[in-house]
Amino acid sequence: MARFRTVAGAIAAACCVGCGLSLLLLAGRAAAQDYPARPVTVVVPQAAAGANDILGRVVAQQLSQAFSQQFVVENRAGANGNIGTAAVAKAPRDGYTLLFTISAAHAVNNTLYGHTGFDPVKDFDPVMLVATVPFLLVVNPSLPAMNVQELIALAKTQPGQIAYASSGNGATNHLLGEMFKSMAGVELLHIPYKGVAAILTDMLGGRVPVAFASVPSVRSQVKEGKLRALGISTLKRSPVAPEVPPVGDAVPGYDADFWVALFTPAGTPKDVPAKLNAALTKSLASADVRERFAQQGADVVGSTPDQLAAALKNDTVKWARVVQEARIKID
């Protein structure tokens, strides 16, 4: 009888454990189904007022409207995006901390820096590649080059003498310049600056003749004839600057589509990224939202999570090659 009671007790205990696990699973599913039940933080690992911050706020606003719940942008800038990104990688995996970032940080930093504090693939689950952001190859009008072919020909007659500006070592426009040098077979002199404003001052003053710059940062100068746009970094003409031919028309294979994207910490319940993606897909179909993106030089994409994962993989390989060939390193 005692033995029977022991066995019966063990069975009862096992049933209780099983019931407990079932209840936990059901609770987890219910929580995911009710998502979001409270405000959500969208971390932008770049400074306020920049293009990524502005686009992140548009995305947060659209998600707030879609879910009738607050999605609040929090800027956590520093170390070229590493500080904010690492913070999200360590955040609870419940869908209440999201990352809205740029490929220049997420797909490049692990090659540029010795230690970033995060793995861009293992520490994050993709939600959506929201939009792409092309760059223009611009020159001071005094430079005798009316198109990319003429710039290449001129650079080959003056190896290492024509300077191009960037926002600093490892910056997006530095990578674009180094890829251009390698693929076009030319030698340009790299001059790093501290930000786009300083670049524009010296370009307009004729002190540095060449640069890659985001469309919004130079749109007015190009329109007024103070700078000349020779090419755009995308493989095809972009809706944000349809009059400018691709650099790739003169340099076959040149394609640099930087993107902005939304991620959750890895291990977040699977239906959370699915809900976010579905809500954003609907929001991004709005003409008003697309126009707000276009004002920042961004072309709306609205990808699936798998498409974002593929883009991240491809860009990580592409930019690692550029960084290694140019021997760019940031400690």
C-alpha positions in Angstrom: 0.0 0.0 0.0 2.8 2.4 0.9 4.5 1.6 -2.4 1.2 2.3 -4.2 0.9 5.7 -2.5 4.5 6.6 -3.5 3.9 5.8 -7.1 0.6 7.6 -7.1 2.3 10.6 -5.5 5.0 10.6 -8.2 2.4 10.5 -10.9 0.4 13.3 -9.3 3.6 15.4 -9.0 4.5 14.7 -12.7 0.9 15.8 -13.7 1.3 19.0 -11.7 4.6 19.8 -13.4 3.1 19.0 -16.8 0.1 21.2 -16.0 2.4 24.0 -14.9 4.4 23.9 -18.1 1.2 23.9 -20.1 -0.1 26.9 -18.2 3.2 28.7 -18.8 3.0 27.9 -22.5 -0.6 29.1 -22.7 0.2 32.2 -20.8 3.1 33.0 -23.2 0.8 32.5 -26.2 -1.9 34.6 -24.6 0.7 37.4 -23.9 1.9 37.3 -27.5 -1.7 37.3 -28.8 -2.4 40.4 -26.8 0.7 42.2 -27.9 1.3 45.1 -27.4 -0.4 45.4 -24.1 1.8 48.3 -23.0 4.1 51.0 -24.6 6.9 49.7 -26.8 10.4 51.3 -27.0 11.9 51.7 -30.4 15.7 52.3 -30.0 17.3 54.3 -32.7 21.1 53.9 -32.2 21.9 57.2 -34.0 21.5 60.8 -33.0 18.2 62.7 -33.0 17.3 64.8 -36.1 19.3 62.6 -38.5 17.6 60.8 -41.4 17.3 57.5 -39.5 15.8 59.2 -36.5 13.2 61.0 -38.6 12.3 57.7 -40.4 12.2 55.8 -37.1 9.7 58.3 -35.8 7.5 57.9 -38.8 7.6 54.1 -38.3 6.9 54.5 -34.5 3.9 56.8 -35.3 2.5 54.4 -37.8 2.8 51.4 -35.4 1.2 53.5 -32.6 -1.8 54.2 -34.8 -2.0 50.5 -36.0 -2.0 49.0 -32.5 -3.6 51.9 -30.5 -0.6 51.7 -28.2 2.4 54.0 -27.8 5.6 53.1 -29.7 8.2 55.6 -28.3 11.5 56.4 -30.0 14.6 56.4 -27.8 17.9 57.7 -29.2 20.9 55.8 -27.9 23.7 57.1 -30.0 27.4 56.5 -29.7 30.2 54.4 -31.3 28.6 54.6 -34.7 25.5 52.8 -33.5 27.2 50.1 -31.4 25.9 51.4 -28.0 22.2 51.4 -28.8 22.4 48.2 -30.8 24.2 46.3 -28.0 21.6 47.5 -25.5 18.8 46.1 -27.6 20.7 42.8 -28.0 20.6 42.4 -24.2 17.0 43.6 -23.7 14.1 41.3 -22.7 12.9 39.1 -25.6 9.3 40.1 -25.2 8.8 42.5 -28.1 8.7 45.6 -26.0 12.2 46.8 -27.1 12.8 47.1 -30.8 15.7 48.3 -32.9 15.4 50.6 -35.9 18.8 51.0 -37.5 20.8 51.4 -40.7 22.8 48.9 -42.7 25.9 51.1 -42.4 25.9 50.2 -38.7 24.3 46.8 -38.6 26.0 45.1 -41.5 29.4 46.9 -41.3 30.4 47.5 -37.7 31.4 44.0 -36.8 34.1 44.3 -39.5 35.1 47.9 -38.7 35.4 47.5 -34.9 37.4 45.0 -32.8 34.4 44.6 -30.5 30.8 45.8 -30.9 29.0 44.1 -28.1 26.5 42.3 -30.4 26.2 39.8 -33.2 24.1 41.4 -36.0 22.6 38.0 -37.0 22.5 35.8 -33.8 21.3 38.6 -31.5 18.4 39.8 -33.6 15.3 38.6 -35.4 14.5 40.5 -38.6 11.1 42.2 -38.9 11.3 44.3 -42.1 13.7 46.1 -44.4 11.6 49.3 -44.4 13.4 51.4 -47.1 16.6 52.0 -49.0 18.6 55.2 -48.9 20.7 55.9 -52.0 23.7 58.3 -52.1 24.7 60.7 -54.8 28.2 61.1 -56.3 28.6 64.9 -56.4 31.4 67.2 -57.6 32.2 70.9 -57.5 31.2 72.4 -60.9 34.8 73.6 -61.3 35.9 70.0 -61.8 36.0 69.2 -65.5 33.9 66.1 -65.3 30.3 66.1 -66.5 29.6 62.4 -65.9 31.1 59.4 -64.1 33.1 58.3 -67.1 34.8 61.7 -67.3 35.6 61.6 -63.6 37.3 58.2 -64.0 39.3 59.4 -67.0 40.4 62.5 -65.1 41.4 60.6 -62.0 43.5 58.2 -64.1 45.5 61.2 -65.4 46.0 62.5 -61.9 46.4 59.5 -59.6 46.1 60.3 -55.9 45.6 64.1 -56.6 41.9 64.4 -56.7 40.4 64.4 -53.2 37.1 63.0 -52.0 35.5 63.9 -48.7 33.8 61.6 -46.2 32.2 62.0 -42.8 35.1 60.1 -41.2 36.9 56.7 -41.3 34.3 53.9 -41.7 31.5 56.3 -42.5 29.0 55.4 -45.2 30.4 57.8 -47.7 33.9 56.6 -47.0 32.9 53.0 -47.8 31.2 54.2 -51.0 34.3 56.1 -52.0 36.6 53.1 -51.4 34.3 50.8 -53.3 34.3 53.3 -56.2 38.1 53.5 -56.2 38.5 49.7 -56.2 35.9 49.0 -58.9 36.7 52.0 -61.2 40.5 51.3 -60.9 41.3 54.9 -59.8 43.3 56.4 -56.9 41.6 59.2 -55.1 42.8 61.0 -51.9 40.5 60.4 -49.0 39.9 63.5 -46.7 37.8 62.6 -43.6 35.6 65.3 -42.1 33.5 65.5 -38.9 30.1 65.5 -40.5 28.3 66.5 -43.7 28.1 70.2 -42.9 31.8 70.6 -42.9 32.0 68.6 -46.2 29.5 70.9 -47.9 31.4 74.0 -46.7 34.6 72.9 -48.3 32.9 71.5 -51.4 31.1 74.7 -52.1 34.3 76.6 -51.4 36.2 74.5 -53.9 38.6 73.0 -51.4 37.6 69.4 -51.9 36.0 68.5 -55.3 34.3 65.1 -54.8 32.0 63.3 -52.3 29.3 60.8 -51.9 26.3 62.4 -50.0 22.8 61.4 -49.1 20.1 62.9 -51.5 18.5 65.2 -48.9 21.8 66.7 -47.7 22.8 67.9 -51.2 19.4 68.2 -53.0 19.2 72.0 -52.8 22.8 72.5 -53.8 22.4 70.3 -56.8 19.2 72.0 -57.8 20.8 75.4 -57.6 23.8 74.3 -59.6 26.3 74.7 -56.7 27.1 71.0 -57.0 26.9 68.6 -59.9 25.4 65.1 -59.4 27.2 62.6 -61.6 25.6 59.4 -60.4 23.5 57.6 -57.8 24.7 54.6 -55.8 21.8 52.3 -56.6 21.9 49.7 -59.4 19.0 51.4 -61.1 17.7 54.9 -61.2 16.0 55.8 -58.0 12.6 57.5 -57.6 14.1 59.9 -55.1 16.4 61.3 -57.9 15.2 59.9 -61.2 17.2 62.3 -63.3 20.6 61.0 -62.1 22.0 57.9 -63.8 23.5 55.0 -61.7 27.2 55.0 -61.0 26.9 51.4 -62.2 26.3 52.5 -65.7 29.9 53.5 -65.9 31.3 51.1 -63.3 29.6 47.7 -63.9 28.5 46.0 -60.7 28.6 49.1 -58.6 25.5 48.9 -56.3 25.3 50.3 -52.8 21.8 50.3 -51.5 21.9 51.3 -47.8 18.8 50.4 -45.9 16.8 51.2 -42.7 15.2 48.2 -41.0 13.4 47.0 -37.9 14.6 44.2 -35.7 13.5 42.5 -32.4 16.0 40.9 -30.0 16.5 37.2 -30.9 14.1 34.8 -29.4 11.1 37.2 -29.3 7.8 35.2 -29.7 7.5 34.5 -33.4 4.1 36.1 -33.9 5.4 39.5 -32.6 7.6 40.2 -35.7 4.8 38.9 -37.8 2.3 41.3 -36.3 4.8 44.2 -36.7 5.5 43.3 -40.3 1.8 43.1 -41.2 1.0 46.5 -39.6 3.9 48.2 -41.3 3.1 46.7 -44.7 -0.3 48.2 -44.5 1.0 51.6 -43.2 3.7 51.8 -45.9 1.1 51.5 -48.6 -0.1 55.0 -47.7 0.9 57.7 -50.3 1.4 60.2 -47.4 3.9 57.9 -45.6 5.8 57.1 -48.8 6.1 60.9 -49.4 7.4 61.4 -45.9 10.1 58.8 -46.7 10.9 60.4 -50.0 11.5 63.7 -48.3 14.4 62.0 -46.5 15.7 60.5 -49.7 14.4 57.0 -48.8 12.6 54.7 -51.2 10.0 52.5 -49.4 10.5 48.7 -49.7 8.5 46.9 -47.0 10.2 43.5 -47.2 9.4 40.2 -45.5 11.6 39.1 -42.5 13.4 36.6 -44.7 14.2 39.2 -47.3 15.7 41.4 -44.6 17.8 38.4 -43.4 19.1 37.9 -46.9 19.9 41.6 -47.4 21.9 41.6 -44.1 23.8 38.5 -45.1 24.7 39.9 -48.6 25.7 43.3 -47.3 27.8 41.9 -44.5 29.9 40.0 -47.1 30.0 43.0 -49.5 31.2 45.6 -47.0 33.6 43.3 -45.2 35.4 42.9 -48.5 35.5 46.7 -49.0 36.7 47.3 -45.4 39.4 44.7 -45.7 40.7 45.7 -49.1 40.9 49.4 -48.0 42.4 48.4 -44.6 39.9 50.5 -42.6 39.9 49.8 -38.9 38.3 51.7 -36.0 39.5 50.8 -32.4 
